[in-house]
């Protein structure tokens, strides 16, 4: 099966889903990652690894390296402005995302929840645009030039619990919004390597993960929230494809 992940920035895939991506890639599923921006408004590293003008290009390279480590089969960089995604014309990004949804015809689409996890404007915009495109891709009246309509079997969001607290949150399975829960301990090392590939963002990565003695525990659990499509019979489900086949 194919999983299409639509996020806002390089490194979002690692913070929120690296272990899960590697888990399903190793199982033979195709992972398609869409990054709406190049993260050019982020940090240049401490000490600086590049100039401000070079940052977008450098972060694209970091994302490609992380994607290779996680087994992501297809990577699409949309090139919209970092910290300006909310101002993008909806019709323009809708068409790009509809074209990708119809090209890859994913069984599952992953995107940001309406609050963007931490209320980051780009995260919120990314989630809004992704949800809009999923609905449009299922309607043959939208952009017939991009192929037949496609409706993913399941759409999932990021959860109310922030990713770096999941492994240390007591009774995580009982929290509302934890609809899919994954033990990603076998892929923690791969997740760590992919996070470190985002070298310009190392200060943030360290603060959330590696500066903590329990960093492996923090990385050991990932979760997603059901947004649409077929609900699993149990919650939290332990497999993203549970009850789809």
PAFIPA-385454 format. One record per residue: x, y, z of N, C-alpha, C, O in turn; residue number from 1. Coordinates in steps of 0.001 Angstrom, whole numbers, plus 500000, padded with zeros to 6 digits. Each point is the difference from the previous one (the first is absolute). Layout:
# PAFIPA-385454
DRENVO     n.u     n.v     n.w    ca.u    ca.v    ca.w     c.u     c.v     c.w     o.u     o.v     o.w  num
DRENVO       X       Y       Z       X       Y       Z       X       Y       Z       X       Y       Z  NUM
...
# end
This chain:
# PAFIPA-385454
DRENVO     n.u     n.v     n.w    ca.u    ca.v    ca.w     c.u     c.v     c.w     o.u     o.v     o.w  num
DRENVO  500836  498809  500000  499164  501191  500000  500879  501252  500000  501203  499935  500253    1
DRENVO  498179  501178  499464  500706  501281  499968  499484  500892  501117  498795  500090  500237    2
DRENVO  502140  500573  500450  499695  501011  501010  500545  501324  499481  501187  500104  499689    3
DRENVO  497956  500906  500218  500448  501328  499597  500000  500893  501233  498976  500159  500664    4
DRENVO  502182  500421  499635  500185  500869  501160  500170  501424  499494  500900  500270  499205    5
DRENVO  498248  500640  501245  500038  501390  499554  500257  500898  501202  499138  500157  500865    6
DRENVO  502076  500442  499184  500387  500851  501117  500504  501345  499482  500066  500227  498792    7
DRENVO  500285  500650  502125  500344  501377  499645  501485  500220  499745  500367  500713  499066    8
DRENVO  500501  498677  501762  501424  500339  500000  500883  498759  499930  499572  498916  500397    9
DRENVO  501657  501229  499102  501008  498981  500248  500181  499838  501510  500078  500993  500723   10
DRENVO  499985  497823  499735  500142  499518  501380  498666  499671  500656  499986  499304  501015   11
DRENVO  498867  501179  498435  498697  499590  500549  499850  498487  499946  499473  499386  500928   12
DRENVO  500991  500019  497986  499865  498549  499843  500744  499249  501093  499580  498914  500400   13
DRENVO  501526  501655  500089  500786  499339  501045  499425  500239  501385  499932  499076  500811   14
DRENVO  499661  502127  499463  499429  500307  501313  498737  499187  500260  499797  499503  501108   15
DRENVO  499361  500362  497883  498678  499434  500224  499857  498532  499608  499125  499316  500531   16
DRENVO  501711  500176  498551  499617  498713  499406  501164  499136  499528  499775  499022  499287   17
DRENVO  501463  501305  501085  501146  499309  499404  499976  498499  500238  500239  499222  499077   18
DRENVO  499473  500362  502158  499987  498567  500283  498916  499266  499238  500219  498895  499504   19
DRENVO  498618  501714  500404  498882  499384  499278  500305  499911  498517  499714  498985  499364   20
DRENVO  500868  502077  500077  500373  499966  498583  500974  498860  499735  499808  499221  499066   21
DRENVO  501243  500678  501758  500994  498950  499789  499372  498616  500176  500318  499079  499248   22
DRENVO  498805  500768  501726  499305  498731  500248  499247  499532  498751  500130  498848  499586   23
DRENVO  499089  502046  499823  499190  499596  498846  500828  499893  498725  499696  499181  499133   24
DRENVO  501336  501629  500745  500888  499869  498843  500698  498641  500016  500104  499343  498964   25
DRENVO  500375  500233  502209  500653  498697  500111  499040  498860  499690  500415  498946  499519   26
DRENVO  498299  501266  500758  498993  498966  499723  499606  499954  498526  499194  499160  499600   27
DRENVO  501366  501731  499596  499771  499960  498564  498957  500962  499489  499663  499970  498817   28
DRENVO  499819  500883  502043  499016  500978  499555  500705  501221  499419  501116  500334  500398   29
DRENVO  498224  500320  498664  500579  501197  499370  499630  501225  500821  498831  500222  500317   30
DRENVO  502187  500578  500027  499798  501236  500750  500277  501173  499071  501078  500099  499414   31
DRENVO  497945  500786  500456  500142  501227  499218  499954  501169  500982  499055  500119  500780   32
DRENVO  501957  500737  499185  500058  501152  500897  499902  501284  499192  500714  500189  499016   33
DRENVO  498386  500691  501417  499854  501325  499413  500390  501027  501058  499455  499996  501104   34
DRENVO  501491  500886  498559  500383  501101  500888  499613  501295  499314  500502  500302  498917   35
DRENVO  498616  500464  501695  499477  501205  499355  501029  501104  499887  499961  500785  499053   36
DRENVO  500969  499294  501903  501025  501047  499979  501385  499371  500116  500144  498804  500255   37
DRENVO  500865  502036  499551  501390  499560  500174  500571  500404  501350  501180  499773  500265   38
DRENVO  497996  500826  500594  500468  500348  501340  501040  501084  500036  500838  500030  500902   39
DRENVO  499122  500877  498115  501056  501011  499899  499932  501070  501086  500915  500816  500114   40
DRENVO  498016  499195  500687  499905  500945  501113  500475  499383  501315  499898  500629  501053   41
DRENVO  500619  498149  498891  500506  499335  501191  501367  500520  500391  500416  501074  499565   42
DRENVO  500286  498152  501267  501319  500417  500457  501083  499490  499047  499833  498975  499339   43
DRENVO  501267  501753  500606  501108  499631  499108  501024  499119  500704  501038  499668  499428   44
DRENVO  498671  499956  501807  500923  499182  500780  500759  500842  501008  500117  501217  499858   45
DRENVO  500396  498110  501164  500745  500682  501058  501219  499150  500356  499882  499058  500783   46
DRENVO  501306  501263  498647  500313  501140  499138  499365  499871  498611  499599  498903  499611   47
DRENVO  500304  502203  499636  499324  499968  498706  500643  499003  499040  501223  499901  499899   48
DRENVO  497917  499367  499403  500453  499034  499000  499854  500529  498582  500501  499396  499051   49
DRENVO  498809  501741  500805  499805  500596  498689  499514  501430  500214  499757  500420  501131   50
DRENVO  500106  500308  497794  499438  501348  500090  498476  499910  500012  499423  498968  499658   51
DRENVO  499942  502123  500738  498545  500055  499969  499479  499762  498584  498981  499335  499815   52
DRENVO  501716  501209  499187  499567  499861  498611  500105  498553  499523  499240  499581  499128   53
DRENVO  501680  499663  501427  500210  498613  499583  499113  499009  500747  499934  498830  499623   54
DRENVO  499387  501617  501422  499364  499070  500924  498943  499118  499340  499946  498801  500276   55
DRENVO  499221  501763  498867  498966  499186  499366  500587  498839  499212  499517  498871  500081   56
DRENVO  501537  501422  499151  500659  498946  499222  500643  498964  500908  499922  498801  499732   57
DRENVO  500712  501658  501343  500646  499078  500930  498964  499107  500677  500208  498795  500144   58
DRENVO  498696  501793  500262  498974  499197  500678  499325  499015  499046  499594  498918  500424   59
DRENVO  500281  501430  498318  499511  499020  499021  500937  498790  499971  499546  498857  499945   60
DRENVO  501759  501401  500093  500969  498907  500007  499923  499178  501268  500128  498776  499958   61
DRENVO  499663  501890  501181  499850  499266  501259  498760  499104  499959  500025  498869  500484   62
DRENVO  498903  501643  498939  498778  499195  499906  500205  498790  499103  499520  498909  500310   63
DRENVO  501179  501271  498597  500277  498867  499108  500820  498934  500721  499759  498805  499828   64
DRENVO  501212  501628  500981  500812  499043  500755  499154  499256  501025  500115  498782  500136   65
DRENVO  499037  501944  500585  499131  499364  500986  499030  499037  499327  499749  498908  500510   66
DRENVO  499707  501495  498349  499061  499138  499275  500658  498691  499584  499384  498937  500083   67
DRENVO  501856  501140  499475  500716  498780  499611  500198  499082  501206  499875  498781  499875   68
DRENVO  500430  501791  501284  500199  499204  501213  498707  499320  500452  500038  498921  500591   69
DRENVO  498833  501703  499134  498715  499457  500447  499346  499088  498967  498992  499359  500296   70
DRENVO  501567  500576  498502  499425  499134  498977  498843  500622  499248  499168  499289  499436   71
DRENVO  500771  502042  500551  498934  500693  499265  500256  499850  498512  501084  500317  499510   72
DRENVO  497907  499196  499772  500174  499672  498586  499914  501233  499104  500735  500102  499018   73
DRENVO  498383  500826  501309  499765  501165  499153  499939  501241  500880  499316  500021  501023   74
DRENVO  501409  501013  498561  500048  501254  500749  499637  501143  499064  500555  500126  498908   75
DRENVO  498507  500703  501533  499566  501143  499189  500138  501271  500822  499397  500130  501065   76
DRENVO  501398  500807  498435  500246  501282  500649  499213  501064  499238  500309  500286  498843   77
DRENVO  498685  500297  501789  499121  500931  499298  500569  501408  499923  499605  500767  499123   78
DRENVO  501311  499595  501772  500702  501271  499881  499210  501231  500388  500334  501100  499560   79
DRENVO  498643  498753  501239  499248  501161  500467  500759  500696  501130  500868  499388  500621   80
DRENVO  498819  501882  499657  500791  500756  500980  499811  499523  501429  498876  499849  500480   81
DRENVO  502242  499919  500187  499989  499644  501413  499454  501175  500807  500343  501154  499741   82
DRENVO  498820  498552  501220  499300  500996  500816  499103  500905  499151  499618  501090  500425   83
DRENVO  500059  498444  498383  499082  500729  499136  499025  499072  499311  499297  500400  499072   84
DRENVO  500662  498354  501384  499176  499000  499322  498518  500372  500036  499266  499710  499054   85
DRENVO  500296  500922  502016  498589  500360  500115  499564  500987  498917  498811  500106  499702   86
DRENVO  502134  500609  499716  499662  500975  498972  499994  499455  498585  499743  500745  499055   87
DRENVO  500533  497972  500781  500000  499385  498677  498570  499926  499470  499059  499759  500756   88
DRENVO  500793  500449  497937  498678  499912  499391  499472  498572  500110  500657  499078  499517   89
DRENVO  498188  500705  501095  499479  498638  500182  499862  499221  498696  500281  498802  499961   90
DRENVO  499287  501872  498970  499797  499290  498737  501305  499429  499463  500015  498918  499414   91
DRENVO  501090  501814  500788  501294  499554  499478  500500  498760  500721  500359  499013  499358   92
DRENVO  499670  501026  501974  500518  498844  500733  499015  498846  499943  500409  498840  500026   93
DRENVO  498302  501455  499897  499013  498920  499860  500288  499172  498756  499998  498770  500051   94
DRENVO  500249  501909  498830  500251  499263  498757  501245  499125  500126  499998  498851  499559   95
DRENVO  501071  501689  501046  501226  499202  500142  499763  498762  500858  500467  498911  499667   96
DRENVO  498813  501255  501430  499766  498860  500890  499023  499013  499392  500172  498792  500161   97
DRENVO  498805  501691  499144  499071  499091  499319  500747  499162  498967  499763  498799  499877   98
DRENVO  501139  501839  499382  500774  499251  499000  500816  498887  500651  500082  498896  499461   99
DRENVO  500522  501386  501694  500787  498978  500690  499111  498895  500566  500347  498822  499921  100
DRENVO  498526  501550  500641  499083  498989  500548  499499  499072  498905  499874  498796  500222  101
DRENVO  499844  501733  498624  499499  499148  498907  501132  499225  499335  499775  498917  499461  102
DRENVO  501412  501616  500571  501148  499284  499427  500361  498781  500848  500208  498909  499469  103
DRENVO  499867  501281  501855  500463  498918  500873  498862  499184  500603  500230  498867  500424  104
DRENVO  498549  501667  499629  498805  499301  500455  500238  499296  501350  499855  498782  500105  105
DRENVO  500507  501987  500904  500344  499400  501295  498788  499392  500702  498873  500476  499860  106
DRENVO  501386  498476  500887  498977  499431  500876  499813  500872  501229  498887  500131  500511  107
DRENVO  502206  500469  499968  499979  500832  501208  500701  501320  499709  501062  500031  499379  108
DRENVO  498330  501053  501080  500615  501329  499923  500213  500496  501426  499111  499909  500847  109
DRENVO  502089  500620  499398  500362  500548  501306  500211  501503  499857  500698  500447  499090  110
DRENVO  498697  500337  501811  500196  501443  499979  499898  500589  501397  499814  499279  500981  111
DRENVO  500309  502030  499095  499886  500679  501288  498546  500124  500428  499098  500148  499177  112
DRENVO  500701  499788  502136  498686  500254  500577  499669  501490  499887  500883  500795  499678  113
DRENVO  497857  499607  500579  499613  501404  499812  500779  500992  500852  500075  501177  499648  114
DRENVO  500505  498381  501459  500803  500890  500823  501482  499966  499621  500809  500722  500584  115
DRENVO  499543  498445  498445  501395  499914  499583  500945  499561  501094  501175  500367  499979  116
DRENVO  498340  498848  500988  500729  499509  501167  500325  501125  500983  499611  499957  501167  117
DRENVO  501111  501052  498336  500468  501069  500889  499559  501385  499538  500603  501006  500375  118
DRENVO  498343  499044  498810  499429  501246  499485  500946  500755  499065  499816  501196  499773  119
DRENVO  501191  498123  499684  500868  500641  499007  499150  500326  498767  499317  499114  499487  120
DRENVO  500706  502122  500028  499153  500353  498856  500223  499142  498763  499047  499687  499286  121
DRENVO  502203  499928  500450  500267  499138  498845  499418  498610  500198  499480  499406  499056  122
DRENVO  500601  500065  502170  499414  498692  500277  498491  500038  499784  499428  499105  499377  123
DRENVO  499934  501943  501144  498545  500132  499855  499628  500099  498519  499059  499350  499545  124
DRENVO  501685  501469  499710  499719  500152  498577  500219  498690  499246  499201  499637  499137  125
DRENVO  501868  499662  501182  500274  498716  499359  498856  499022  500226  499548  499341  499063  126
DRENVO  499981  500563  502184  498886  499108  500289  498745  500389  499255  499283  499143  499485  127
DRENVO  500452  502154  500458  498805  500492  499301  500077  499686  498504  499030  499521  499411  128
DRENVO  502115  500748  499984  500145  499755  498569  499942  498503  499678  499426  499603  498987  129
DRENVO  501163  499582  501868  499982  498552  499760  498592  499455  500083  499591  499217  499143  130
DRENVO  499655  501182  501876  498623  499534  500135  499157  500449  498814  499196  499229  499477  131
DRENVO  500986  502013  500101  499282  500517  498834  500306  499164  498762  499096  499665  499235  132
DRENVO  502178  499998  500569  500391  499244  498811  499464  498576  500034  499627  499457  498960  133
DRENVO  500330  499929  502222  499449  498642  500104  498542  499987  499553  499579  499107  499265  134
DRENVO  499660  501876  501177  498599  500086  499609  499875  500263  498501  499175  499382  499327  135
DRENVO  501636  501526  500154  499934  500330  498576  500427  498825  499124  499409  499769  498945  136
DRENVO  501607  499489  501480  500492  498872  499199  498951  498917  499831  500042  499250  499024  137
DRENVO  499018  500652  501904  498940  498998  499924  498841  500424  499108  499106  499201  499723  138
DRENVO  500903  502053  499826  498916  500552  499186  500502  500150  498565  500902  500800  499751  139
DRENVO  498533  498445  499293  500524  500026  498628  499851  501349  499307  500602  500213  498948  140
DRENVO  498616  500698  501612  499842  501315  499373  501225  500879  500204  500240  500923  499221  141
DRENVO  500543  498793  501830  501228  500758  500231  501124  499425  499145  500310  498813  500101  142
DRENVO  500288  501999  499079  501228  499685  499255  499970  498620  499332  500841  499153  500302  143
DRENVO  498207  500617  498802  499976  498701  499297  501261  499743  499191  500296  498853  499665  144
DRENVO  500452  502202  500016  501240  499828  499237  501058  499247  500785  500997  499565  499424  145
DRENVO  498807  500269  501888  500975  499284  500829  499574  498563  500304  500533  499373  500914  146
DRENVO  498520  500116  498330  499637  498589  500153  498708  499797  500756  499350  500952  500432  147
DRENVO  500291  497781  499718  498747  499641  500634  499974  500324  501480  501041  500065  500653  148
DRENVO  497769  500135  499864  499826  500326  501408  500576  498909  500896  500007  498823  499642  149
DRENVO  500472  501585  501521  500546  499035  500959  499617  500410  501413  500173  501154  500393  150
DRENVO  499304  497887  500367  499644  500219  501396  500849  499094  500879  499826  498783  499953  151
DRENVO  501082  501760  500845  500767  499138  500911  499072  499259  500954  498953  500518  500387  152
DRENVO  501433  498284  499983  499189  499223  500934  500011  500596  501398  499069  499800  500779  153
DRENVO  501998  500939  499533  500129  500541  501353  500852  501274  499950  501005  500060  499293  154
DRENVO  498577  500946  501463  500771  501234  500174  500296  500140  501486  499103  499863  500832  155
DRENVO  502154  500410  499500  500397  500110  501406  500761  501296  500209  500612  500548  499083  156
DRENVO  499330  499920  502154  500629  501254  500400  501023  499764  501099  500043  498940  500626  157
DRENVO  500773  502072  499587  500809  500055  501214  499065  500115  501206  498823  500329  499852  158
DRENVO  501702  499402  501326  499160  499866  501196  500138  501202  500940  500897  500824  499827  159
DRENVO  498211  499275  501171  500138  501080  500987  501234  499876  500881  500449  500996  500568  160
DRENVO  500107  497808  499558  501210  499795  500800  501219  500265  499119  500133  499412  498928  161
DRENVO  500741  501460  501517  501170  500339  499184  500948  498808  499896  500111  499210  500938  162
DRENVO  500571  500658  497928  500731  498758  499725  501107  499686  500994  500254  498831  500293  163
DRENVO  500405  502193  500227  501116  499763  500916  499548  499686  501419  500834  499753  500872  164
DRENVO  497846  500251  499375  499477  499602  501308  499307  498641  499972  499621  499479  501048  165
DRENVO  500210  499946  497770  499215  498767  499904  500614  498856  500794  499298  499281  500711  166
DRENVO  502004  500557  499165  500652  498883  500661  500022  500099  501504  500239  499005  500684  167
DRENVO  499512  502197  499852  500040  500192  501450  498622  500332  500581  499890  500306  501187  168
DRENVO  499066  499638  497993  498650  500308  500460  499347  498748  500576  499898  498978  499321  169
DRENVO  499666  501105  501919  499350  498857  500638  498628  499739  499359  499263  500926  499663  170
DRENVO  500424  497781  500180  498692  499592  499475  499671  500701  498679  498880  500468  499794  171
DRENVO  502101  499594  499329  499825  500712  498737  498812  499460  499205  499283  500770  499361  172
DRENVO  500506  497927  500672  498923  499384  499223  498620  500476  500426  499040  499880  499240  173
DRENVO  500856  500656  501962  498705  500455  500499  499692  501443  499628  498889  500472  500241  174
DRENVO  502061  500227  499183  499787  501403  499639  499129  500098  498747  500199  499232  499058  175
DRENVO  498843  501693  500911  499221  500189  498773  500893  500499  498879  500916  500793  500218  176
DRENVO  498802  498726  498575  500821  500380  498856  501145  499060  499725  500669  500129  498975  177
DRENVO  499577  498924  501917  501031  498980  499753  499272  498788  499395  499616  499068  500707  178
DRENVO  500211  500976  497981  499208  498970  499318  500862  498916  499373  499528  498890  499756  179
DRENVO  501742  501430  499981  500974  499025  499494  501263  500196  500835  500513  501113  500115  180
DRENVO  499978  497804  500460  501126  500091  500933  501053  498980  499590  499711  498811  499867  181
DRENVO  501511  501667  499933  501059  499151  499457  501197  499944  500942  500509  501028  500447  182
DRENVO  499918  497776  499838  501262  499775  500709  501095  499991  498943  500096  499059  499212  183
DRENVO  500724  501980  500767  501018  500115  498953  501405  499803  500554  500975  500481  499422  184
DRENVO  499128  498801  501715  501325  499759  500569  500969  499342  499025  501183  500341  500023  185
DRENVO  498376  498721  499108  500964  499414  499061  500592  501001  499006  501018  499724  499366  186
DRENVO  498343  501431  500503  500444  500989  499011  500506  501286  500640  500150  501013  499317  187
DRENVO  500115  498957  501984  500466  501210  500684  501335  500475  499450  500188  501205  499830  188
DRENVO  500734  497905  499889  501310  500410  499486  499867  500639  498626  500657  500999  499710  189
DRENVO  498488  498423  499439  499765  500601  498682  499355  501366  500145  500334  500929  499265  190
DRENVO  498740  499200  501682  499355  501287  500263  501034  501025  500458  499984  501147  499552  191
DRENVO  500911  498441  501339  501037  500907  500486  500903  500469  498858  500327  501183  499912  192
DRENVO  500068  497904  499228  500859  500365  498874  499301  500979  499071  500613  500946  499506  193
DRENVO  498095  498822  500259  499249  500894  499111  499844  501381  500617  500108  501008  499301  194
DRENVO  499638  499048  502000  499925  501298  500678  501325  500746  499891  500021  501203  499741  195
DRENVO  501068  498092  500453  501319  500636  499951  500377  500432  498585  500880  500841  499821  196
DRENVO  498456  498584  499172  500251  500441  498623  499561  501444  499789  500486  500676  499094  197
DRENVO  498592  499794  501747  499570  501401  499933  500965  500843  500844  499636  500547  501041  198
DRENVO  501588  499536  498477  501091  500560  500806  499786  501466  500345  500380  500430  501088  199
DRENVO  499024  500344  498021  499793  501412  500302  499012  500197  501144  499998  501042  500656  200
DRENVO  499171  497961  499578  498970  500108  501043  500405  499229  501260  499152  499663  500826  201
DRENVO  502135  500063  499314  500482  499152  501083  499651  500560  501392  499735  499229  500923  202
DRENVO  500265  502082  499231  499697  500574  501311  498592  499619  500449  499802  499607  501150  203
DRENVO  499231  500504  497962  498626  499621  500327  499878  498500  500206  499326  499547  500926  204
DRENVO  501324  499683  498211  499976  498542  500139  500561  499584  501351  499417  499164  500691  205
DRENVO  501714  501419  499684  500613  499660  501289  499090  500370  501164  499833  499223  500940  206
DRENVO  499583  501966  498993  499149  500458  501104  498822  499051  500228  499642  499712  501142  207
DRENVO  499772  499816  497795  498824  499150  500129  500333  498531  500243  499191  499266  500567  208
DRENVO  501982  500307  499011  500333  498582  500108  501332  499749  500699  500011  499531  501138  209
DRENVO  501101  500766  498217  501291  499478  500415  500573  500634  501264  500877  499410  500631  210
DRENVO  498656  501768  499753  500476  500604  501238  499363  499365  501240  500333  500372  501125  211
DRENVO  498782  498703  498682  499295  499339  501091  500539  498589  500197  500197  499269  499029  212
DRENVO  500041  500347  502213  500558  498677  500279  499105  498882  499477  500485  498923  499651  213
DRENVO  498210  501332  500296  499058  498974  499560  499647  500138  498511  498888  499672  499589  214
DRENVO  502075  500818  499605  499689  500298  498599  499523  498779  499228  499134  500129  499135  215
DRENVO  501411  498678  501153  499536  498811  499278  498553  499679  500349  499217  499602  499137  216
DRENVO  500435  500575  502134  498610  499792  500401  499083  501019  499330  498900  499654  499571  217
DRENVO  501539  501589  500338  499206  501034  499351  499719  499643  498543  498940  500333  499470  218
DRENVO  501995  498999  499893  499869  499669  498581  499284  498675  499753  499738  499651  498848  219
DRENVO  499947  499621  502187  499582  498605  499840  498538  499802  499636  499591  498889  499663  220
DRENVO  499616  502174  500400  498568  499891  499757  499565  501108  499050  500432  501146  500130  221
DRENVO  498709  498506  498914  499386  500986  499113  498515  499702  499894  499576  498864  500207  222
DRENVO  499636  502148  499473  498551  499810  499956  499387  500924  498954  500593  501005  499611  223
DRENVO  498204  498631  499944  499240  500794  499045  498532  499999  500395  499540  499147  500760  224
DRENVO  499746  501821  498708  498583  500182  500309  499167  499768  498743  500366  500475  498925  225
DRENVO  498541  498816  501191  499117  499774  498856  499282  501294  499636  499414  500660  500858  226
DRENVO  500639  499695  497854  499315  501201  499520  498849  499670  499065  499019  500742  499945  227
DRENVO  501081  498160  499319  498958  499647  499062  500227  498619  499419  501088  499436  500107  228
DRENVO  497872  500029  499279  500086  498673  499425  499611  498931  501000  499392  500288  501031  229
DRENVO  500965  498476  498656  499602  498871  500828  500669  500037  501367  501222  500110  500103  230
DRENVO  497969  499796  500939  500538  499966  501360  500433  498583  500350  499335  499041  499609  231
DRENVO  501760  500809  501115  500388  498658  500461  499027  499511  501066  499363  500797  500688  232
DRENVO  500532  497894  499440  499061  499421  500965  500411  500305  501432  499150  500082  500886  233
DRENVO  502141  500086  499346  500482  500320  501347  500830  501279  499943  500624  500313  498987  234
DRENVO  499366  500408  502114  500819  501198  500105  500710  500004  501348  499360  499855  501041  235
DRENVO  501959  500310  498941  500809  500220  498804  500298  498698  499258  500258  498962  500610  236
DRENVO  499701  501120  498071  500442  498893  499157  501526  499977  499987  500649  501020  500233  237
DRENVO  499906  497821  499497  501463  499857  499986  500567  499930  498591  501210  499871  499815  238
DRENVO  497906  500216  499189  500424  499933  498607  499224  501054  499222  498776  500084  500108  239
DRENVO  501935  500717  499110  499362  501058  499229  498988  499461  498994  499059  500698  499620  240
DRENVO  501141  498055  499951  499107  499382  499023  498957  499084  500659  499282  499280  499305  241
DRENVO  500635  500745  502008  499081  499104  500705  498576  500188  499509  499497  501120  499914  242
DRENVO  499853  497748  499760  498613  499948  499527  499787  500633  498639  498858  500241  499610  243
DRENVO  502218  500037  499651  499839  500496  498631  499956  498867  498990  499371  500138  498952  244
DRENVO  501278  498753  501337  500088  498887  499059  499076  498896  500457  499914  498958  499350  245
# end
